[in-house]
Amino acid sequence: MNSGHSNGIKVVGYFDCYGGGQVVVRERIAYVGHIAPPHGTSIIDVSDPSKPA
């Protein structure tokens, strides 16, 4: 992970998961669609961005 700053973007949290192809955030939930099986889709609570779960 880098220093947390890149072109005006600051990292506030981190969630380690397999590579995602598409990320959608709706009402404090992030849905990460993974590229390769068997990982399917990860559903991540991002209501506290500093501690995604």
Backbone hydrogen bonds, N-H to C=O, Kabsch-Sander energy under -0.5 kcal/mol:
donor,donor_aa,acceptor,acceptor_aa,energy
6,S,9,I,-1.8
9,I,6,S,-1.6
11,V,4,G,-1.9
17,C,15,F,-0.7
21,G,33,G,-4.0
22,Q,33,G,-1.3
24,V,31,Y,-2.2
26,R,29,I,-2.7
29,I,26,R,-1.5
30,A,44,I,-3.2
31,Y,24,V,-3.3
32,V,30,A,-0.5
32,V,42,S,-2.8
33,G,22,Q,-2.8
33,G,31,Y,-0.6
34,H,32,V,-0.6
34,H,40,G,-2.8
35,I,19,G,-1.2
39,H,36,A,-1.3
42,S,32,V,-2.6
44,I,30,A,-3.1
44,I,42,S,-0.5
46,V,28,R,-2.4
46,V,44,I,-0.7
51,K,48,D,-2.6
53,A,45,D,-2.0
